[in-house]
Amino acid sequence: MVAFKEEFPYLRTTSGQLFEFNRDWLHAALTRAANEAGYPGWWLTEHVTESIAFYLHLRNDENVVAFNQLSQTVRDVLEAIGYKEICRHFTPAPPPISISLVEIAYCAGAGYELAFFGLLEKRIDALIEAGADNLRLSSLQLCVKHLRGTKTWTRACDALREEIVCFVREKLAFATDRPRLDCSLR
């Protein structure tokens, strides 16, 4: 078996979780920092993003880079190009974590909604406890169809979809100790 080297090393948080580097995530973090520093629409955001991506690409001798090390590298670059004020606002969170709802549904089995909700709750709780602040829940429609055991969408599917959305909202609402927790559900 041949394993090909990824384009970028993985990022490791202090809790030990691994994330893939994502240019869009870094671009958004730089944009947010520049806006907070008083540079809306900062013209160097794209250039700094690509410079950091190139730097990571060159680190082909490492499979994993500490998230804190990447953050410090970005701050060093910002300071070196004369934008120290943006450094003070650059506090990136780990990249978004994706959860496939249909995968959880397959683990629970067709028609086993109670098991699905239990597994989903455990997964969300673990991610919140690990410090995740950006979740992407995907494949909602496929999940609902699997749990309902149907190939076509029905009114019962609408009800289950709404129940899942309400469940996720309720779980995240109780995560009150988090200063910010973003979630998208598709």
C-alpha positions in Angstrom: 0.0 0.0 0.0 1.3 3.4 -0.9 0.4 6.5 1.2 0.9 9.9 -0.4 2.0 12.8 1.6 -0.8 15.4 2.2 -0.2 18.9 0.7 -0.2 20.4 4.2 0.7 19.1 7.6 -2.2 18.6 10.0 -2.7 21.1 12.8 -2.9 19.8 16.4 -4.7 21.7 19.1 -3.6 21.7 22.7 -6.2 19.1 23.4 -4.6 16.8 20.8 -7.3 17.1 18.1 -6.0 17.1 14.5 -7.4 19.4 11.8 -6.7 19.9 8.2 -5.3 23.3 7.2 -7.9 25.3 5.3 -7.1 28.6 3.4 -10.6 29.9 3.9 -10.4 29.4 7.6 -7.2 31.4 7.8 -8.5 34.1 5.5 -11.6 34.5 7.7 -9.4 34.7 10.8 -7.2 37.4 9.2 -10.2 39.3 7.9 -11.7 39.3 11.4 -8.5 40.5 13.0 -8.0 43.2 10.4 -11.5 44.5 10.8 -11.1 44.6 14.6 -7.9 46.5 14.2 -9.5 49.1 12.0 -8.6 47.8 8.5 -11.9 46.8 6.9 -11.3 45.1 3.5 -7.5 44.9 4.3 -5.7 44.6 1.0 -3.0 42.2 2.3 -5.3 39.5 3.6 -5.1 37.3 0.5 -1.3 37.7 0.3 -0.7 36.8 4.0 -3.0 33.8 3.6 -1.1 32.5 0.6 2.2 33.2 2.3 1.3 31.1 5.3 -0.1 28.3 3.0 3.2 28.3 1.1 5.1 28.2 4.3 3.1 25.1 5.5 3.5 23.5 2.1 7.3 23.8 2.5 7.2 22.0 5.8 7.1 18.6 4.1 9.3 17.1 6.8 6.5 17.4 9.4 3.1 15.7 9.3 1.7 17.7 12.2 2.2 21.3 13.3 1.0 22.7 16.6 -1.9 25.0 16.2 -0.2 27.5 18.6 2.9 27.4 16.5 0.9 28.3 13.4 -0.8 31.1 15.2 2.6 32.5 16.4 3.9 32.2 12.8 1.0 34.3 11.5 1.7 36.9 14.2 5.4 37.0 13.4 4.5 37.6 9.7 2.1 40.4 10.6 4.7 42.1 12.8 7.4 41.7 10.2 5.3 43.5 7.5 4.4 46.3 9.9 0.9 45.4 11.0 1.5 44.8 14.7 -1.9 46.2 15.6 -3.5 43.3 13.7 -1.5 40.8 15.7 -3.2 41.9 18.9 -6.6 40.9 17.3 -5.5 37.7 15.7 -7.0 35.0 17.9 -8.0 32.2 15.6 -10.1 29.3 16.8 -9.4 25.8 15.4 -10.9 25.1 12.0 -14.5 24.0 11.8 -15.2 20.4 12.7 -17.5 18.5 10.3 -19.9 15.8 11.5 -21.8 13.7 9.0 -25.2 13.1 10.4 -25.8 10.2 7.9 -22.7 8.4 9.3 -24.2 8.7 12.8 -27.6 7.4 11.4 -25.8 4.4 9.8 -24.2 3.6 13.2 -27.6 3.8 14.9 -29.3 1.7 12.2 -32.4 2.4 10.1 -35.4 3.2 12.2 -33.5 3.6 15.4 -34.0 7.3 16.1 -33.4 7.0 19.9 -30.0 5.5 19.3 -29.2 8.2 16.7 -30.0 11.0 19.2 -27.9 9.3 21.8 -24.9 9.0 19.5 -25.3 12.6 18.3 -25.5 13.9 21.8 -22.2 12.1 22.7 -20.5 13.5 19.6 -21.6 17.1 20.2 -20.7 16.9 24.0 -17.2 15.5 23.2 -16.5 18.3 20.7 -17.7 21.0 23.0 -15.7 19.6 25.9 -12.6 19.6 23.6 -13.1 23.3 22.9 -14.6 23.3 19.5 -16.3 26.5 18.6 -17.3 25.9 15.0 -19.3 22.8 14.0 -20.6 21.8 10.6 -23.3 19.2 10.7 -23.9 17.8 7.2 -26.1 15.3 5.3 -29.3 16.1 7.2 -31.6 15.1 4.4 -29.9 11.7 3.8 -29.8 11.1 7.6 -33.6 11.7 7.9 -34.3 9.4 5.0 -32.2 6.6 6.4 -33.7 6.9 9.9 -37.2 6.9 8.3 -36.3 4.0 6.0 -37.6 5.8 2.9 -36.2 6.8 -0.4 -38.7 9.7 -0.9 -39.3 12.7 1.3 -42.5 12.5 3.4 -44.3 14.6 6.0 -42.8 12.3 8.6 -39.4 13.2 7.3 -40.3 16.9 7.8 -41.2 16.2 11.4 -37.9 14.2 12.1 -35.9 16.9 10.4 -37.4 19.6 12.6 -36.8 17.4 15.7 -33.1 17.0 14.8 -32.7 20.7 14.3 -34.4 21.5 17.6 -32.2 18.9 19.4 -29.0 20.4 18.0 -30.2 23.9 19.0 -31.0 22.8 22.5 -27.7 21.0 22.9 -25.8 24.1 21.8 -27.9 26.5 23.9 -26.8 24.6 27.0 -23.1 25.2 26.1 -23.3 28.5 27.9 -19.7 28.5 29.1 -18.5 29.0 25.5 -18.0 32.6 24.6 -18.9 31.8 21.0 -20.1 28.6 19.3 -21.0 28.7 15.6 -22.9 25.8 14.0 -24.2 25.2 10.5 -26.6 22.4 9.7 -27.1 21.2 6.1 
